[in-house]
Amino acid sequence: MTAQRTRRQFLHDSMLAAAAGVATVPMFSGRSRAQGTSPNDRLLCAVIGCNGRGGSHIDEYCERKDVEIAYIVDVDEKVGQKACDSIEKRMGRRPKWVKDMRVVFDDKSVHFISTATPNHWHALCGVWAMQAGKDAYIEKPISHDIPEGSALVAAAKKYGRICQVGTQCRSNPAVRDAMQFIADGGIGQVNLSRGLCYKRRKSIGALGDYPIPAEADFDLWSGPAPYKTPKLTRQSLHYDWHWQRLYGNGDSGNQGPHQTDIARWGLGLNRHPNSVIAYGGRLGYQAERNDPAYVDAGDTANTEIAIYDYGDKCMIFETRGLSVDNPADIHITTMFDSTKGNKIGVIFYGTEGYLVQREYTHCVAYDLKGQAIREFKGGGDHFGNFLDAVRSRKAETLNSDAFQGHLSASLAHLANISYYLGESNKVSVSEAKAVLEEVASRDQNIETLNRTVRHLKDNGVDLDKYPMSMGPLLTFDPQTEVFTNSDAANKILHREYRPPFVCPTADKV
Ligand SMILES: NC(=O)c1ccc[n+]([C@@H]2O[C@H](COP(=O)([O-])OP(=O)(O)OC[C@H]3O[C@@H](n4cnc5c(N)ncnc54)[C@H](O)[C@@H]3O)[C@@H](O)[C@H]2O)c1
């Protein structure tokens, strides 16, 4: 499709295609049953965005004889050709490489897309795909902001498409069984969960002007985001965009959605929270570089605490990008491995015990004395769950549909909005305490603050020189998805698009 063609025209074509029964889905299912599958029974797919996570998507589909990767889409030709080489070697067929995803949407033979582009492209890619009659596996977070997530939910419904979100823990028996154990009262009444993303994130280098790799089309890479100058302000085109807010959502929106998804699931919450407050900063890199003037190219928080109030339930999410290999952190992580390094997981606090998601495929329940009472283990097949639904057309069998993905991505967006609005509101520790004493789950808030302060000090952060920022407490209407106490927050709820890369709102998909 040319950039000049409108989405309306596109939609019109897609509906005609659907009416004509194009891209009828073959009815075989599963890895083993696919042995000997004839070419006519194969599902044709396009993998869009193939550098890091996209490589895992490719691995998944190469494993399955009932799927053929017909297209590799990547705006970086080097990445795209490398992916094609690898597929040709393994499958004996070379997919077509294209740099513009709209080519795929025009090809009626493609059944589904599987996308691992940067976050700012997820929703538009998914909406375009579904308008064109394709099913979609979309990486987490499925959106760059809240209205984009709603648009995906609406598009899946309107076009009757299968849309799976890449929060793969949802398919792991370890986590599924543990969540069921909580729902069955295994640790009593649970009103609080705490998600942890303690994942070391070093500086991505100084803010500056860096060349764009010759093989990459930066205009297409930027897509819906602003494209003022064909210059990178970070050293690396790939991956490090996670820490620039125009494209990524920080670690709250990167690792975060895996854990907030579980933290919300275990509390049985299928809705947005009533309020959020977040504090933190992008801290510690000056100390790390021994240079007080150092300005890192990232502008998302590397330390962010978010508190979500659901009325009778509460979720806390802690993001730490500095080292956690120090004594201040040990007591919160005793229920995790005693080994040092990343600590990623969720802790549920019940009246009769605790339940901890320690790894993607391992959860443990404890009694109130800290004795393990039950273990949950095992990984699942998230892509297989998606492919089964693609064939059966039963969206209700998806383990992680667009709605769940939307709710969990929104948790990152809500926290970031509070943090961004409060970015210039630098607070001392006692000022932070005064604010947090007034917010729901008060005792937990102060404990969390104290731990965060110790953690920052352990990493050489001088909080007098580089204080944390405190965001406002924002109240949110879970139904209408607007803030009820802040025009400023509503102003940054949705991004401005750069035509023609415009993701429609839910009512216009
Ligand atoms: N589910 C998981 O466990 C998991 C793990 C890692 C990453 N992810 C998600 O996967 C996504 C990708 O992360 P990554 O680390 O691989 O990033 P990356 O920057 O390494 O790779 C992104 C790729 O997308 C390409 N790209 C950019 N715009 C494109 C466009 N318009 N069309 C086609 N290709 C385009 C880039 O050239 C690059 O090759 C992120 O959203 C991330 O959150 C999920």
The ligand as a Tripos MOL2 file, in Angstrom:
@<TRIPOS>MOLECULE
LIG
   44    48     1     0     0
SMALL
NO_CHARGES

@<TRIPOS>ATOM
      1 N1          7.6140  -10.9350   25.8240 N.am      1 LIG1
      2 C1          8.8700  -10.8030   26.1750 C.2       1 LIG1
      3 O1          9.3880  -11.5330   27.0070 O.2       1 LIG1
      4 C2          9.7050   -9.7350   25.5300 C.ar      1 LIG1
      5 C3         11.0970   -9.7790   25.6560 C.ar      1 LIG1
      6 C4         11.8380   -8.7750   25.0560 C.ar      1 LIG1
      7 C5         11.2130   -7.7550   24.3710 C.ar      1 LIG1
      8 N2          9.8540   -7.7180   24.2770 N.ar      1 LIG1
      9 C6          9.1900   -6.6320   23.5290 C.3       1 LIG1
     10 O2          9.5380   -6.7420   22.1610 O.3       1 LIG1
     11 C7          9.6080   -5.4620   21.5660 C.3       1 LIG1
     12 C8         10.9230   -5.3200   20.8270 C.3       1 LIG1
     13 O3         11.9620   -5.2780   21.7600 O.3       1 LIG1
     14 P1         13.4660   -5.5190   21.3140 P.3       1 LIG1
     15 O4         14.2560   -5.5290   22.5410 O.co2     1 LIG1
     16 O5         13.5210   -6.6790   20.3940 O.co2     1 LIG1
     17 O6         13.7730   -4.1560   20.5050 O.3       1 LIG1
     18 P2         14.8590   -3.9170   19.3440 P.3       1 LIG1
     19 O7         15.0150   -2.4610   19.2020 O.co2     1 LIG1
     20 O8         16.0660   -4.7220   19.6150 O.co2     1 LIG1
     21 O9         14.1590   -4.5170   18.0570 O.3       1 LIG1
     22 C9         13.1000   -3.8640   17.3970 C.3       1 LIG1
     23 C10        13.2060   -4.1430   15.9070 C.3       1 LIG1
     24 O10        12.0590   -3.5490   15.2930 O.3       1 LIG1
     25 C11        12.4870   -2.9020   14.0940 C.3       1 LIG1
     26 N3         11.5040   -1.8750   13.7490 N.ar      1 LIG1
     27 C12        11.3390   -0.6300   14.2310 C.ar      1 LIG1
     28 N4         10.2860   -0.0310   13.6520 N.ar      1 LIG1
     29 C13         9.7820   -0.9280   12.7650 C.ar      1 LIG1
     30 C14         8.7020   -0.8880   11.8610 C.ar      1 LIG1
     31 N5          7.9230    0.1820   11.7300 N.pl3     1 LIG1
     32 N6          8.4760   -1.9760   11.0880 N.ar      1 LIG1
     33 C15         9.2780   -3.0680   11.1690 C.ar      1 LIG1
     34 N7         10.3260   -3.1520   12.0180 N.ar      1 LIG1
     35 C16        10.5630   -2.1010   12.8100 C.ar      1 LIG1
     36 C17        13.8550   -2.3530   14.4350 C.3       1 LIG1
     37 O11        14.6060   -2.0630   13.2890 O.3       1 LIG1
     38 C18        14.4320   -3.5080   15.2590 C.3       1 LIG1
     39 O12        15.0700   -4.4420   14.4180 O.3       1 LIG1
     40 C19         9.4070   -4.4590   22.6760 C.3       1 LIG1
     41 O13         8.1200   -3.9500   22.6380 O.3       1 LIG1
     42 C20         9.6290   -5.2460   23.9360 C.3       1 LIG1
     43 O14         8.8690   -4.7580   25.0180 O.3       1 LIG1
     44 C21         9.1010   -8.7020   24.8290 C.ar      1 LIG1
@<TRIPOS>BOND
     1     1     2 1
     2     2     3 2
     3     2     4 1
     4     4     5 ar
     5     4    44 ar
     6     5     6 ar
     7     6     7 ar
     8     7     8 ar
     9     8     9 1
    10     8    44 ar
    11     9    10 1
    12     9    42 1
    13    10    11 1
    14    11    12 1
    15    11    40 1
    16    12    13 1
    17    13    14 1
    18    14    15 2
    19    14    16 1
    20    14    17 1
    21    17    18 1
    22    18    19 2
    23    18    20 1
    24    18    21 1
    25    21    22 1
    26    22    23 1
    27    23    24 1
    28    23    38 1
    29    24    25 1
    30    25    26 1
    31    25    36 1
    32    26    27 ar
    33    26    35 ar
    34    27    28 ar
    35    28    29 ar
    36    29    30 ar
    37    29    35 ar
    38    30    31 1
    39    30    32 ar
    40    32    33 ar
    41    33    34 ar
    42    34    35 ar
    43    36    37 1
    44    36    38 1
    45    38    39 1
    46    40    41 1
    47    40    42 1
    48    42    43 1
@<TRIPOS>SUBSTRUCTURE
     1 LIG1         1 GROUP 0 **** ****
